Amino acid sequence: MDFEIRKVRKAHGPMKLRREREEYFRLVRQGYNNKEASRLVGVNERTGREWRNGRSDPDRFRAPAQQGQAPVAMSSGRYLRDDERLHIADRLREKATIRA
C-alpha cells in the first residue's frame, strides 16, 4: 500500500483531505468497513461516516440566532389559555362543582 498517513496531524484549515478521502473510498470499495478504513487513512470514524453518507446535520452551519423580542404565539381553540387554566385550578382548589 503506497498511501501514508500525513505527518502533520494539526488542522489544515481550508486545505482539504483529498488524498485521504480518495484512499478511504478505495478501501471501502475493497470491502473495508468504516471503522477500519478510517483508521487506516488516519481520520476519525465520524469523518469517514460523513464522507460516505454526506453531512446530515442541518443545523451545522445555521446563522446566529436573532436577538430581540420573542414571537407571540397564536393560540388555537385546541388548547386552554393561561387565564382559563388558572380559573380551573382555582375552582378545583375551592372544590366547586362544574356546574356551579
PyMOL commands that set and color helices and strands:
alter all, ss='L'
color gray80, all
select helices_A, chain A and resi 18-30+34-41+45-53+82-93
alter helices_A, ss='H'
color red, helices_A
deselect
rebuild
show_as cartoon
